[in-house]
């Protein structure tokens, strides 16, 4: 899964480019403190980030 796809999901979630970029660049508790954009370097990490974004969209945690 490409970084671009995850970026689009984040932008869709927050509807603000700066907020989406900040979320992608900061350690995330739902990802065990890892940085979402760094996780996206591997397919498995991209899937983890996608799950968190989709869970947030639907009002839950991954």
DSSP file (Angstrom, degrees, kcal/mol; ACC not computed):
  #  RESIDUE AA STRUCTURE BP1 BP2  ACC     N-H-->O    O-->H-N    N-H-->O    O-->H-N    TCO  KAPPA ALPHA  PHI   PSI    X-CA   Y-CA   Z-CA
    1    1 A X              0   0    0      0, 0.0    45,-0.1     0, 0.0     2,-0.1   0.000 360.0 360.0 360.0 130.1    0.0    0.0    0.0
    2    2 A X     >  -     0   0    0      1,-0.1     4,-1.7    44,-0.0     3,-0.3  -0.347 360.0-124.5 -77.7 151.9    1.5    3.3   -1.1
    3    3 A X  H  > S+     0   0    0      1,-0.2     4,-2.6     2,-0.2     5,-0.2   0.860 113.0  61.1 -58.2 -36.1    2.3    6.2    1.2
    4    4 A X  H  > S+     0   0    0      1,-0.2     4,-2.2     2,-0.2    -1,-0.2   0.904 102.1  50.3 -59.7 -42.1    0.1    8.3   -1.1
    5    5 A X  H  > S+     0   0    0     -3,-0.3     4,-2.3     2,-0.2    -1,-0.2   0.924 111.6  47.2 -63.3 -44.9   -2.9    6.1   -0.4
    6    6 A X  H  X S+     0   0    0     -4,-1.7     4,-2.5     1,-0.2    -1,-0.2   0.893 110.4  53.5 -63.8 -39.6   -2.4    6.4    3.4
    7    7 A X  H  X S+     0   0    0     -4,-2.6     4,-2.4     1,-0.2    -1,-0.2   0.901 108.3  49.8 -61.8 -40.8   -2.0   10.2    3.0
    8    8 A X  H  X S+     0   0    0     -4,-2.2     4,-2.7     2,-0.2    -2,-0.2   0.909 109.7  51.0 -64.6 -42.5   -5.3   10.4    1.2
    9    9 A X  H  X S+     0   0    0     -4,-2.3     4,-2.1     2,-0.2    -2,-0.2   0.924 111.5  47.8 -59.9 -43.8   -7.0    8.4    3.9
   10   10 A X  H  X S+     0   0    0     -4,-2.5     4,-2.3     2,-0.2     5,-0.3   0.909 112.2  49.1 -64.4 -41.7   -5.6   10.7    6.5
   11   11 A X  H  X S+     0   0    0     -4,-2.4     4,-2.8     1,-0.2     5,-0.3   0.905 110.9  50.1 -64.7 -41.1   -6.7   13.8    4.6
   12   12 A X  H  < S+     0   0    0     -4,-2.7    -1,-0.2     1,-0.2    -2,-0.2   0.873 110.5  52.2 -62.1 -36.6  -10.2   12.4    4.1
   13   13 A X  H  < S+     0   0    0     -4,-2.1    -2,-0.2    -5,-0.2    -1,-0.2   0.941 125.8  20.6 -66.5 -48.5  -10.3   11.7    7.8
   14   14 A X  H  < S-     0   0    0     -4,-2.3    -2,-0.2     2,-0.1    -3,-0.2   0.638  85.0-144.4-100.2 -16.3   -9.4   15.2    9.0
   15   15 A X  S  < S+     0   0    0     -4,-2.8     2,-0.3    -5,-0.3    -3,-0.1   0.772  73.0  96.1  56.6  27.3  -10.2   17.3    5.9
   16   16 A X     >  -     0   0    0     -5,-0.3     4,-2.5    -6,-0.2     5,-0.2  -0.921  66.1-150.5-148.7 118.1   -7.2   19.5    6.7
   17   17 A X  H  > S+     0   0    0     -2,-0.3     4,-2.6     1,-0.2     5,-0.2   0.895  97.4  49.9 -58.0 -44.7   -3.8   18.9    5.1
   18   18 A X  H  > S+     0   0    0      1,-0.2     4,-2.2     2,-0.2    -1,-0.2   0.893 112.3  47.1 -64.7 -40.0   -1.8   20.2    8.1
   19   19 A X  H  > S+     0   0    0      2,-0.2     4,-2.5     1,-0.2    -1,-0.2   0.913 112.8  49.6 -67.1 -42.6   -3.6   18.1   10.6
   20   20 A X  H  X S+     0   0    0     -4,-2.5     4,-2.2     2,-0.2    -2,-0.2   0.922 111.9  47.8 -62.3 -44.8   -3.3   15.0    8.4
   21   21 A X  H  X S+     0   0    0     -4,-2.6     4,-1.4    -5,-0.2    -1,-0.2   0.913 111.6  50.5 -63.2 -42.6    0.5   15.6    8.0
   22   22 A X  H  X S+     0   0    0     -4,-2.2     4,-0.8    -5,-0.2     3,-0.3   0.916 109.7  50.5 -62.1 -43.0    0.9   16.1   11.7
   23   23 A X  H >< S+     0   0    0     -4,-2.5     3,-0.6     1,-0.2    13,-0.4   0.910 111.4  48.5 -61.5 -42.1   -1.0   12.9   12.5
   24   24 A X  H 3< S+     0   0    0     -4,-2.2    13,-2.6     1,-0.2    14,-0.3   0.764 113.4  47.8 -68.5 -25.0    1.2   10.9   10.0
   25   25 A X  H 3< S+     0   0    0     -4,-1.4     2,-0.3    -3,-0.3    -1,-0.2   0.493  98.9  77.3 -98.3  -4.7    4.4   12.4   11.5
   26   26 A X  S << S-     0   0    0     -4,-0.8    10,-0.8    -3,-0.6    11,-0.1  -0.793  90.1 -94.5-109.8 149.1    3.8   11.9   15.2
   27   27 A X  E     -A   35   0A   0     -2,-0.3     2,-0.5     8,-0.2     8,-0.2  -0.303  42.9-147.3 -55.1 141.8    4.1    8.8   17.4
   28   28 A X  E > > -A   34   0A   0      6,-2.2     5,-2.2     3,-0.1     3,-1.4  -0.965  14.5-150.0-124.1 125.5    0.7    7.2   17.7
   29   29 A X  G > 5S+     0   0    0     -2,-0.5     3,-1.6     1,-0.3    -1,-0.1   0.864 100.0  57.9 -59.9 -38.4   -0.5    5.3   20.8
   30   30 A X  G 3 5S+     0   0    0      1,-0.3    -1,-0.3     2,-0.1    22,-0.0   0.657 107.2  50.0 -68.1 -14.2   -2.7    3.0   18.7
   31   31 A X  G X 5S-     0   0    0     -3,-1.4     3,-1.5     3,-0.2    -1,-0.3  -0.076 127.7 -97.4-111.8  30.9    0.4    2.0   16.8
   32   32 A X  T < 5S-     0   0    0     -3,-1.6    -3,-0.2     1,-0.3    -2,-0.1   0.846  80.6 -54.6  56.0  38.1    2.4    1.2   19.9
   33   33 A X  T 3 <S+     0   0    0     -5,-2.2    -1,-0.3     1,-0.3    -4,-0.2   0.520 103.4 137.5  79.2   5.0    4.1    4.6   19.8
   34   34 A X  E <   -A   28   0A   0     -3,-1.5    -6,-2.2    -6,-0.6     2,-0.6  -0.449  60.7-108.2 -83.2 159.5    5.3    4.2   16.3
   35   35 A X  E >>  -A   27   0A   0     -8,-0.2     4,-2.0     1,-0.1     3,-0.7  -0.775  22.4-140.9 -89.9 121.8    5.2    7.0   13.6
   36   36 A X  H 3> S+     0   0    0    -10,-0.8     4,-1.4    -2,-0.6   -11,-0.2   0.872  99.2  50.7 -51.7 -46.4    2.5    6.2   11.0
   37   37 A X  H 34 S+     0   0    0    -13,-2.6    -1,-0.3     1,-0.2   -12,-0.1   0.844 109.9  51.5 -65.4 -31.7    4.5    7.5    8.0
   38   38 A X  H X4 S+     0   0    0     -3,-0.7     3,-1.5   -14,-0.3    -1,-0.2   0.885 106.4  54.1 -69.6 -38.9    7.5    5.4    9.1
   39   39 A X  H >< S+     0   0    0     -4,-2.0     3,-1.7     1,-0.3     7,-0.4   0.811  94.9  70.6 -62.9 -28.9    5.4    2.3    9.3
   40   40 A X  T 3< S+     0   0    0     -4,-1.4    -1,-0.3     5,-0.3    -2,-0.2   0.530  74.8  83.0 -70.4  -4.1    4.2    2.9    5.7
   41   41 A X  T <  S+     0   0    0     -3,-1.5     2,-0.3    -4,-0.1    -1,-0.3   0.738  94.8  48.4 -69.3 -21.0    7.6    1.9    4.4
   42   42 A X  S <> S-     0   0    0     -3,-1.7     4,-2.4    -4,-0.2     5,-0.2  -0.910  86.2-125.4-119.6 148.4    6.5   -1.7    4.7
   43   43 A X  H  > S+     0   0    0     -2,-0.3     4,-2.0     1,-0.2     5,-0.2   0.899 111.8  51.8 -57.3 -43.9    3.3   -3.3    3.4
   44   44 A X  H  > S+     0   0    0      1,-0.2     4,-1.7     2,-0.2    -1,-0.2   0.882 110.2  49.1 -64.2 -37.0    2.4   -4.7    6.8
   45   45 A X  H  > S+     0   0    0     -6,-0.4     4,-2.4     2,-0.2    -5,-0.3   0.888 107.8  54.0 -68.0 -39.4    2.9   -1.3    8.5
   46   46 A X  H  X S+     0   0    0     -4,-2.4     4,-2.6    -7,-0.4    -2,-0.2   0.895 107.5  51.4 -60.2 -40.0    0.8    0.4    5.8
   47   47 A X  H  X S+     0   0    0     -4,-2.0     4,-2.3     2,-0.2    -1,-0.2   0.888 108.4  51.5 -66.0 -38.1   -2.0   -2.1    6.7
   48   48 A X  H  X S+     0   0    0     -4,-1.7     4,-2.0     2,-0.2    -2,-0.2   0.936 111.7  46.5 -61.8 -46.3   -1.7   -1.3   10.4
   49   49 A X  H  X S+     0   0    0     -4,-2.4     4,-2.5     1,-0.2    -2,-0.2   0.904 111.0  52.6 -64.0 -41.7   -2.0    2.5    9.7
   50   50 A X  H  X S+     0   0    0     -4,-2.6     4,-2.7     1,-0.2     5,-0.2   0.916 107.6  51.9 -59.9 -43.6   -4.9    1.9    7.4
   51   51 A X  H  X S+     0   0    0     -4,-2.3     4,-2.3     1,-0.2    -1,-0.2   0.902 110.3  48.5 -60.9 -41.4   -6.7   -0.1   10.1
   52   52 A X  H  X S+     0   0    0     -4,-2.0     4,-2.6     2,-0.2    -2,-0.2   0.933 112.2  48.3 -65.2 -45.3   -6.2    2.7   12.6
   53   53 A X  H  X S+     0   0    0     -4,-2.5     4,-2.2     1,-0.2    -2,-0.2   0.917 113.4  46.9 -61.7 -43.0   -7.5    5.3   10.2
   54   54 A X  H  X S+     0   0    0     -4,-2.7     4,-1.7     2,-0.2    -1,-0.2   0.880 111.6  51.4 -67.3 -37.1  -10.5    3.3    9.3
   55   55 A X  H  <>S+     0   0    0     -4,-2.3     5,-3.4    -5,-0.2     4,-0.3   0.912 110.3  49.0 -65.3 -41.6  -11.2    2.6   13.0
   56   56 A X  H ><5S+     0   0    0     -4,-2.6     3,-1.1     3,-0.2    -2,-0.2   0.902 108.4  54.1 -62.7 -40.4  -11.0    6.3   13.8
   57   57 A X  H 3<5S+     0   0    0     -4,-2.2    -1,-0.2     1,-0.3    -2,-0.2   0.866 112.4  43.7 -61.1 -36.1  -13.4    7.0   10.9
   58   58 A X  T 3<5S-     0   0    0     -4,-1.7    -1,-0.3     2,-0.1    -2,-0.2   0.337 123.1-103.5 -95.2   6.6  -15.9    4.6   12.3
   59   59 A X  T < 5S+     0   0    0     -3,-1.1     2,-0.2    -4,-0.3    -3,-0.2   0.701  85.4  90.5  87.7  20.0  -15.5    5.8   15.9
   60   60 A X  S   <S-     0   0    0     -5,-3.4     2,-0.3    -6,-0.1    -1,-0.3  -0.778  72.2-101.9-135.5-179.2  -13.3    3.1   17.4
   61   61 A X              0   0    0     -2,-0.2    -9,-0.1    -3,-0.1    -8,-0.0  -0.813 360.0 360.0-105.9 150.0   -9.8    2.0   18.0
   62   62 A X              0   0    0     -2,-0.3   -10,-0.1   -14,-0.1    -1,-0.1   0.471 360.0 360.0 -74.4 360.0   -7.9   -0.6   16.0
